[in-house]
């Protein structure tokens, strides 16, 4: 697993993004695809929270799901800002 993670960090896409040489169109496509993915991730977290037993709403796992959901919403907000700036349709 560590090998795959290291390979991912050195992929041409990630390297170009880090160097600021990634073509704008590639980044636009990435932002749109990632936003699509994140929308469904948010729905999955919300569904998991909704299916929790009401007796466990004080459970740490329930609160962790809430933190994860808020994090996804923050990422989606950033994606919307990028999209607005660069004419990406989400």
C-alpha positions as CSV (number, residue, x, y, z in Angstrom):
1,X,0.0,0.0,0.0
2,X,2.9,2.4,0.8
3,X,4.3,1.8,-2.7
4,X,1.0,2.7,-4.3
5,X,0.8,5.9,-2.2
6,X,4.4,6.9,-3.2
7,X,3.7,6.1,-6.8
8,X,0.6,8.3,-6.7
9,X,2.6,11.2,-5.2
10,X,5.0,11.0,-8.1
11,X,2.4,10.6,-10.9
12,X,2.7,13.1,-13.7
13,X,-0.6,14.7,-12.8
14,X,0.4,15.4,-9.1
15,X,4.0,16.5,-10.1
16,X,2.6,18.9,-12.7
17,X,0.1,20.3,-10.2
18,X,2.8,20.8,-7.6
19,X,5.1,22.5,-10.1
20,X,2.3,24.7,-11.4
21,X,2.6,23.3,-14.9
22,X,-0.6,21.3,-15.1
23,X,-2.7,22.5,-18.0
24,X,-5.7,24.6,-17.0
25,X,-8.0,22.2,-18.8
26,X,-6.7,19.2,-16.8
27,X,-7.2,21.1,-13.5
28,X,-10.7,22.2,-14.6
29,X,-11.6,18.5,-15.4
30,X,-10.1,17.4,-12.0
31,X,-12.1,20.0,-10.1
32,X,-15.4,19.0,-11.8
33,X,-14.8,15.2,-11.3
34,X,-13.7,15.7,-7.7
35,X,-16.7,17.8,-6.9
36,X,-18.9,15.0,-8.4
37,X,-17.2,12.4,-6.2
38,X,-17.4,14.6,-3.1
39,X,-21.2,15.2,-3.5
40,X,-21.8,11.4,-3.3
41,X,-19.3,11.1,-0.4
42,X,-21.4,13.8,1.5
43,X,-24.6,11.8,0.7
44,X,-23.0,8.6,2.0
45,X,-21.9,10.3,5.3
46,X,-25.3,11.9,5.7
47,X,-27.1,8.6,5.1
48,X,-24.8,6.8,7.6
49,X,-25.7,9.5,10.2
50,X,-29.4,9.2,9.4
51,X,-29.2,5.4,9.9
52,X,-27.6,5.7,13.3
53,X,-29.6,4.5,16.3
54,X,-30.9,7.7,18.0
55,X,-29.6,6.2,21.3
56,X,-26.0,6.7,20.0
57,X,-26.1,10.3,18.9
58,X,-23.6,11.0,21.7
59,X,-21.3,8.2,20.4
60,X,-17.9,9.4,19.1
61,X,-18.4,7.6,15.8
62,X,-21.6,9.6,15.1
63,X,-19.7,12.8,15.8
64,X,-16.8,11.7,13.6
65,X,-19.3,11.2,10.7
66,X,-20.5,14.8,11.3
67,X,-16.9,16.1,11.2
68,X,-16.3,14.2,8.0
69,X,-19.4,15.6,6.5
70,X,-18.5,19.1,7.4
71,X,-15.0,18.6,5.9
72,X,-16.6,17.4,2.6
73,X,-18.8,20.5,2.6
74,X,-15.8,22.7,3.1
75,X,-14.0,21.0,0.1
76,X,-17.1,21.4,-2.0
77,X,-17.2,25.2,-1.1
78,X,-13.5,25.4,-2.3
79,X,-14.4,23.6,-5.5
80,X,-17.3,26.0,-6.1
81,X,-14.9,28.9,-5.7
82,X,-12.4,27.4,-8.2
83,X,-15.2,26.6,-10.6
84,X,-16.6,30.1,-10.4
85,X,-13.1,31.6,-11.0
86,X,-12.2,29.3,-13.9
87,X,-15.5,28.7,-15.6
88,X,-15.9,25.1,-14.6
89,X,-19.4,23.7,-14.7
90,X,-20.1,21.6,-11.6
